Amino acid sequence: MLPAMLAIMVLYFLLMVRPQQQEQSKVSEKLANLKKNDRVVTAGGILGTVVSSRAESEYTTIKIDEASNTKMQIRTTSIVRVLTDEDQKSGTASGKK
């Protein structure tokens, strides 16, 4: 019985825990490398462009409207995705596919 339990625990670790850790490390790296003019999506679904971001600060300022120059200060940890040029061209940022 014990070898079967150990095998299940190892399999669980390999299939569930390890990929999640790798994904989290990628997200952390992207947040650490945020720079001005990066397009981001927040946890609330707000699209914006980074205006200022400092590594020592837990807050990032994003511009959410170009016409009225509306800016918003958010916690850096609420950024869930940094959009690439491919994302913007394919329309996945606006929900189109």
C-alpha positions as a Markdown table, in Angstrom:
| # | Residue | x | y | z |
|---|---|---|---|---|
| 1 | Met | 0.0 | 0.0 | 0.0 |
| 2 | Leu | 2.8 | 2.4 | 0.9 |
| 3 | Pro | 4.6 | 2.2 | -2.6 |
| 4 | Ala | 1.3 | 2.9 | -4.3 |
| 5 | Met | 0.7 | 6.0 | -2.1 |
| 6 | Leu | 4.3 | 7.2 | -2.8 |
| 7 | Ala | 3.8 | 6.7 | -6.5 |
| 8 | Ile | 0.6 | 8.8 | -6.5 |
| 9 | Met | 2.3 | 11.6 | -4.5 |
| 10 | Val | 5.3 | 11.7 | -6.9 |
| 11 | Leu | 2.9 | 11.7 | -9.9 |
| 12 | Tyr | 0.8 | 14.5 | -8.3 |
| 13 | Phe | 4.0 | 16.6 | -7.8 |
| 14 | Leu | 5.2 | 16.1 | -11.3 |
| 15 | Leu | 1.9 | 16.8 | -13.0 |
| 16 | Met | 0.4 | 19.5 | -10.8 |
| 17 | Val | 2.8 | 21.3 | -8.5 |
| 18 | Arg | 6.0 | 21.6 | -10.6 |
| 19 | Pro | 4.3 | 23.2 | -13.7 |
| 20 | Gln | 2.5 | 25.7 | -11.4 |
| 21 | Gln | 5.9 | 26.7 | -9.8 |
| 22 | Gln | 7.4 | 27.2 | -13.2 |
| 23 | Glu | 4.5 | 29.4 | -14.4 |
| 24 | Gln | 4.7 | 31.5 | -11.2 |
| 25 | Ser | 8.5 | 32.0 | -11.7 |
| 26 | Lys | 7.8 | 33.2 | -15.3 |
| 27 | Val | 5.2 | 35.7 | -14.1 |
| 28 | Ser | 7.5 | 37.0 | -11.3 |
| 29 | Glu | 10.3 | 37.5 | -13.8 |
| 30 | Lys | 8.0 | 39.5 | -16.2 |
| 31 | Leu | 6.8 | 41.7 | -13.3 |
| 32 | Ala | 10.4 | 42.3 | -12.2 |
| 33 | Asn | 11.2 | 43.4 | -15.8 |
| 34 | Leu | 8.3 | 45.8 | -16.4 |
| 35 | Lys | 9.3 | 48.9 | -18.3 |
| 36 | Lys | 7.7 | 52.0 | -19.6 |
| 37 | Asn | 5.3 | 51.5 | -22.5 |
| 38 | Asp | 4.7 | 47.8 | -21.8 |
| 39 | Arg | 1.0 | 46.8 | -22.4 |
| 40 | Val | -0.5 | 45.0 | -19.4 |
| 41 | Val | -3.7 | 43.3 | -18.2 |
| 42 | Thr | -4.7 | 43.6 | -14.6 |
| 43 | Ala | -6.5 | 41.0 | -12.5 |
| 44 | Gly | -9.7 | 43.1 | -12.9 |
| 45 | Gly | -9.4 | 42.9 | -16.7 |
| 46 | Ile | -8.2 | 46.5 | -17.2 |
| 47 | Leu | -5.9 | 47.1 | -20.2 |
| 48 | Gly | -3.2 | 49.7 | -19.8 |
| 49 | Thr | 0.2 | 51.0 | -20.7 |
| 50 | Val | 2.9 | 51.2 | -18.1 |
| 51 | Val | 3.9 | 54.8 | -17.3 |
| 52 | Ser | 6.2 | 54.2 | -14.4 |
| 53 | Ser | 7.4 | 51.1 | -12.6 |
| 54 | Arg | 10.2 | 50.8 | -10.1 |
| 55 | Ala | 11.6 | 47.5 | -8.7 |
| 56 | Glu | 11.7 | 48.8 | -5.1 |
| 57 | Ser | 8.1 | 50.0 | -5.2 |
| 58 | Glu | 5.1 | 47.7 | -4.9 |
| 59 | Tyr | 3.0 | 50.0 | -7.1 |
| 60 | Thr | 3.0 | 50.6 | -10.9 |
| 61 | Thr | 1.3 | 53.5 | -12.7 |
| 62 | Ile | -0.6 | 52.6 | -15.9 |
| 63 | Lys | -2.3 | 54.8 | -18.4 |
| 64 | Ile | -5.8 | 53.5 | -19.2 |
| 65 | Asp | -7.1 | 56.1 | -21.7 |
| 66 | Glu | -5.0 | 57.8 | -24.3 |
| 67 | Ala | -7.6 | 60.5 | -25.1 |
| 68 | Ser | -8.0 | 61.9 | -21.6 |
| 69 | Asn | -4.6 | 60.8 | -20.4 |
| 70 | Thr | -6.2 | 58.9 | -17.5 |
| 71 | Lys | -3.7 | 57.2 | -15.2 |
| 72 | Met | -4.2 | 54.6 | -12.5 |
| 73 | Gln | -1.8 | 53.5 | -9.7 |
| 74 | Ile | -2.1 | 49.7 | -9.1 |
| 75 | Arg | -0.3 | 47.1 | -7.1 |
| 76 | Thr | 2.3 | 45.4 | -9.3 |
| 77 | Thr | 1.1 | 42.0 | -8.1 |
| 78 | Ser | -2.3 | 42.7 | -9.7 |
| 79 | Ile | -0.8 | 42.6 | -13.2 |
| 80 | Val | -1.5 | 39.1 | -14.5 |
| 81 | Arg | -0.2 | 39.4 | -18.1 |
| 82 | Val | 2.2 | 41.5 | -20.1 |
| 83 | Leu | 1.0 | 41.7 | -23.7 |
| 84 | Thr | 3.4 | 41.0 | -26.5 |
| 85 | Asp | 3.3 | 42.3 | -30.0 |
| 86 | Glu | 1.8 | 39.0 | -31.2 |
| 87 | Asp | -1.0 | 39.3 | -28.6 |
| 88 | Gln | -1.9 | 42.7 | -29.8 |
| 89 | Lys | -1.9 | 41.8 | -33.5 |
| 90 | Ser | -4.0 | 38.7 | -33.0 |
| 91 | Gly | -6.6 | 40.6 | -30.9 |
| 92 | Thr | -6.4 | 38.3 | -27.8 |
| 93 | Ala | -6.1 | 41.3 | -25.6 |
| 94 | Ser | -9.6 | 42.5 | -26.6 |
| 95 | Gly | -11.2 | 39.1 | -26.5 |
| 96 | Lys | -11.2 | 38.6 | -30.3 |
| 97 | Lys | -9.9 | 35.4 | -31.8 |
